């Protein structure tokens, strides 16, 4: 049961503490605020009345922008149902459909539905229109060390990188690999190669050296594939050297052209 198009004083509206989205882009908020000043809020937010307050179910971004715009009231759809599970699902679905949640916010929202409302992964899958394996893999991001989770949350590394890091068992190695992704620009494929090599028994005593060696080997293989000849990379703490073999003047010209992109 719901009431449509009700104008509610903005000072009676309160954000939902269970809102899955935690990060809001200030520039986009300001742009939306300017639009609201010119044209008003075209799409009502969804709220639930609890006592004398109206708790936001969906539309917190529009609410925040309206506050910035100095609005005194907002158009609202008022839910009369007290079904908290359904309300949580609505907030989650709205944010996912608008692609506003980062991977960690999304995972935390799934976890809240499961822990607090006994929702199954299958039910979440149907509600948000994503596959069951996707839900499972997203939830697994929360098993990463806190430092790595924060890097995913703020966009320093992608969800693809994070899922590749999950294949590494050692927590220290996970953290070091995350740092290498940022410092060395490792691709998801490179991280998958690192995880694969470590799973085959590479030493865990020196995580920084292990992941660096795998990174260098990955680059060497890419050079071999691109140049079509033998490549050797050697390095120490202060410097390194790349040796590229060629066997004719024509091959030298070809390699030079590839390197110079001419």
C-alpha positions as CSV (number, residue, x, y, z in Angstrom):
1,X,0.0,0.0,0.0
2,X,1.4,3.4,-0.9
3,X,0.5,7.1,-1.3
4,X,1.7,8.8,-4.4
5,X,2.8,12.4,-4.9
6,X,2.7,13.6,-1.3
7,X,4.6,16.9,-0.6
8,X,6.5,16.5,2.7
9,X,8.6,19.1,4.5
10,X,12.2,18.3,4.0
11,X,13.0,18.7,7.7
12,X,10.8,15.8,8.5
13,X,12.7,13.5,6.1
14,X,15.6,11.4,7.4
15,X,18.2,9.3,5.5
16,X,18.0,5.5,6.1
17,X,20.8,4.1,8.1
18,X,20.5,0.9,6.1
19,X,21.0,2.7,2.8
20,X,23.6,0.6,0.9
21,X,25.2,3.6,-0.7
22,X,27.8,5.4,1.4
23,X,29.8,7.5,-1.1
24,X,28.2,10.4,-2.9
25,X,30.0,12.4,-5.7
26,X,30.0,16.1,-4.6
27,X,30.2,17.4,-8.2
28,X,27.2,15.4,-9.3
29,X,25.3,16.4,-6.2
30,X,26.0,20.1,-7.0
31,X,24.9,19.6,-10.7
32,X,21.7,17.9,-9.6
33,X,21.1,20.7,-7.0
34,X,21.4,23.3,-9.7
35,X,18.9,21.4,-11.9
36,X,16.5,21.2,-9.0
37,X,16.8,25.0,-8.5
38,X,15.8,25.6,-12.1
39,X,13.2,22.9,-12.7
40,X,12.3,21.4,-9.4
41,X,12.5,17.7,-8.4
42,X,10.9,15.8,-11.3
43,X,11.0,12.3,-9.7
44,X,9.7,11.8,-6.2
45,X,11.7,9.9,-3.6
46,X,10.3,6.8,-1.8
47,X,9.9,7.1,2.0
48,X,8.4,5.1,4.9
49,X,6.6,6.9,7.7
50,X,7.9,5.8,11.2
51,X,6.5,7.9,14.0
52,X,6.6,11.5,13.0
53,X,9.5,11.0,10.6
54,X,9.8,9.9,7.0
55,X,12.7,7.5,6.4
56,X,14.2,7.4,2.9
57,X,13.8,4.1,1.2
58,X,15.1,5.2,-2.2
59,X,16.3,8.6,-3.4
60,X,18.9,9.8,-0.9
61,X,20.9,11.5,-3.6
62,X,17.9,13.5,-4.7
63,X,17.3,14.3,-1.0
64,X,20.8,15.6,-0.5
65,X,20.7,17.7,-3.7
66,X,17.4,19.2,-2.6
67,X,19.0,20.2,0.7
68,X,21.8,21.9,-1.1
69,X,19.2,23.6,-3.3
70,X,17.5,25.0,-0.3
71,X,14.2,23.1,-0.9
72,X,11.6,23.3,1.9
73,X,9.6,20.3,0.8
74,X,9.9,17.3,-1.5
75,X,7.5,15.1,-3.6
76,X,7.4,11.6,-2.0
77,X,5.9,8.2,-2.5
78,X,5.0,7.1,1.0
79,X,5.1,3.3,1.7
80,X,2.7,2.1,4.3
81,X,4.1,-1.4,4.5
82,X,6.4,-2.1,7.4
83,X,8.1,-5.0,5.6
84,X,11.7,-4.1,6.3
85,X,13.1,-6.8,4.0
86,X,11.2,-5.4,1.0
87,X,12.3,-1.9,1.8
88,X,15.9,-2.9,2.0
89,X,15.5,-4.7,-1.3
90,X,14.0,-1.6,-2.9
91,X,16.9,0.6,-1.8
92,X,19.4,-1.9,-3.1
93,X,17.7,-2.4,-6.4
94,X,17.4,1.3,-7.1
95,X,21.1,1.9,-6.5
96,X,22.2,-1.1,-8.5
97,X,20.0,-0.2,-11.4
98,X,21.4,3.3,-11.4
99,X,24.9,1.8,-11.1
100,X,25.7,4.0,-8.1
101,X,27.1,1.4,-5.7
102,X,30.8,0.6,-5.6
103,X,31.5,-3.2,-5.3
104,X,32.0,-3.1,-1.5
105,X,28.8,-1.2,-0.9
106,X,27.0,-3.7,-3.0
107,X,28.6,-6.6,-1.1
108,X,27.6,-5.1,2.2
109,X,24.1,-4.6,1.0
110,X,23.8,-8.2,0.1
111,X,25.3,-9.3,3.4
112,X,22.8,-7.1,5.3
113,X,19.9,-8.7,3.4
114,X,21.2,-12.2,4.3
115,X,22.2,-11.5,7.9
116,X,19.4,-9.2,9.0
117,X,16.5,-10.4,6.9
118,X,17.3,-14.1,6.2
119,X,17.3,-13.4,2.4
120,X,18.8,-16.2,0.3
121,X,21.3,-15.5,-2.4
122,X,18.8,-16.9,-4.9
123,X,16.2,-14.3,-3.7
124,X,18.8,-11.5,-4.1
125,X,19.7,-12.8,-7.5
126,X,16.1,-12.5,-8.6
127,X,15.6,-9.1,-7.0
128,X,18.6,-7.4,-8.6
129,X,18.6,-9.3,-11.9
130,X,22.1,-10.7,-11.5
131,X,23.3,-14.3,-11.5
132,X,23.7,-16.4,-8.4
133,X,27.5,-16.8,-9.0
134,X,27.8,-13.0,-9.3
135,X,26.2,-12.5,-5.9
136,X,28.5,-15.1,-4.4
137,X,31.6,-13.6,-5.9
138,X,30.6,-10.1,-4.8
139,X,30.1,-11.3,-1.2
140,X,33.5,-12.9,-1.2
141,X,35.1,-9.5,-1.6
142,X,34.3,-9.0,2.1
143,X,36.8,-11.8,2.9
144,X,39.7,-9.6,1.7
145,X,41.9,-7.7,4.3
146,X,40.6,-4.4,5.4
147,X,43.3,-2.5,3.6
148,X,42.4,-4.2,0.3
149,X,38.7,-3.7,0.8
150,X,39.3,0.1,1.2
151,X,41.3,0.2,-2.1
152,X,38.3,-1.5,-3.8
153,X,35.8,0.9,-2.1
154,X,37.6,4.0,-3.2
155,X,38.3,2.8,-6.7
156,X,42.1,2.4,-6.5
157,X,41.7,-1.2,-7.7
158,X,38.8,-2.8,-9.6
159,X,36.5,-5.6,-8.5
160,X,38.2,-7.8,-11.2
161,X,41.5,-7.2,-9.5
162,X,40.0,-7.9,-6.1
163,X,38.5,-11.2,-7.2
164,X,41.9,-12.2,-8.7
165,X,43.5,-11.3,-5.3
166,X,41.1,-13.6,-3.6
167,X,42.8,-16.6,-5.3
168,X,45.9,-15.8,-3.2
169,X,45.6,-17.5,0.2
170,X,48.2,-15.5,2.2
171,X,46.9,-12.2,3.6
172,X,50.2,-10.5,3.5
173,X,50.6,-11.5,-0.2
174,X,47.1,-10.2,-0.9
175,X,48.0,-6.8,0.5
176,X,51.4,-6.7,-1.3
177,X,49.7,-7.6,-4.6
178,X,47.1,-4.9,-4.2
179,X,50.0,-2.4,-3.7
180,X,51.7,-3.8,-6.8
181,X,48.5,-3.3,-8.8
182,X,48.6,0.4,-8.0
183,X,52.3,1.0,-8.2
184,X,53.0,-1.1,-11.3
185,X,49.7,-0.9,-13.2
186,X,49.2,-4.7,-13.1
187,X,46.3,-5.9,-15.3
188,X,43.7,-8.4,-13.9
189,X,45.4,-11.0,-16.1
190,X,48.7,-10.3,-14.5
191,X,47.2,-10.7,-11.0
192,X,45.6,-14.0,-12.1
193,X,49.0,-15.2,-13.2
194,X,50.5,-14.2,-9.8
195,X,47.8,-16.1,-8.0
196,X,48.3,-19.1,-10.2
197,X,52.0,-19.2,-9.7
198,X,51.6,-18.8,-5.9
199,X,49.1,-21.6,-5.8
200,X,51.8,-23.9,-7.4
201,X,54.0,-23.4,-4.3
202,X,56.0,-20.3,-4.7
203,X,57.6,-19.2,-1.5
204,X,55.6,-17.1,0.9
205,X,58.6,-16.0,2.9
206,X,59.3,-12.9,0.8
207,X,55.9,-11.7,-0.6
208,X,57.2,-8.5,-2.2
209,X,60.0,-10.4,-4.2
210,X,57.6,-13.2,-5.1
211,X,55.0,-10.9,-6.6
212,X,57.7,-8.7,-8.3
213,X,59.3,-11.8,-9.9
214,X,56.0,-12.9,-11.3
215,X,55.3,-9.4,-12.6
216,X,58.7,-9.3,-14.4
217,X,58.1,-12.7,-15.9
218,X,54.6,-11.6,-17.1
219,X,56.2,-8.6,-18.8
220,X,58.9,-10.8,-20.4
221,X,56.3,-13.1,-21.8
222,X,54.4,-10.2,-23.3
223,X,57.6,-8.9,-24.9
224,X,58.3,-12.3,-26.4
225,X,54.8,-12.5,-27.8
226,X,55.0,-9.0,-29.3
227,X,58.5,-9.1,-30.6
228,X,58.6,-12.7,-31.7
229,X,62.1,-13.4,-30.3
230,X,64.0,-14.3,-27.1
231,X,63.9,-11.7,-24.3
232,X,65.8,-11.8,-21.1
233,X,65.1,-9.4,-18.2
234,X,67.5,-9.2,-15.2
235,X,67.3,-6.8,-12.3
236,X,68.6,-6.0,-8.8
237,X,67.6,-3.5,-6.2
238,X,69.0,-0.5,-8.1
239,X,68.7,-1.3,-11.8
240,X,67.7,-3.8,-14.4
241,X,68.4,-4.8,-18.0
242,X,66.4,-6.0,-20.9
243,X,68.2,-8.2,-23.6
244,X,66.4,-8.7,-26.9
245,X,68.0,-11.2,-29.3
246,X,67.8,-10.9,-33.2
247,X,69.4,-13.0,-35.9
248,X,69.4,-10.8,-39.0
249,X,69.3,-7.2,-40.1
250,X,65.7,-7.7,-41.2
251,X,64.7,-9.0,-37.8
252,X,66.5,-6.1,-36.1
253,X,64.5,-3.6,-38.3
254,X,61.2,-5.4,-37.5
255,X,61.9,-5.3,-33.7
256,X,63.0,-1.7,-33.9
257,X,59.8,-0.8,-35.8
258,X,57.6,-2.5,-33.2
259,X,59.4,-0.8,-30.3
260,X,59.2,2.6,-32.0
261,X,55.7,1.9,-33.2
262,X,56.5,2.9,-36.8
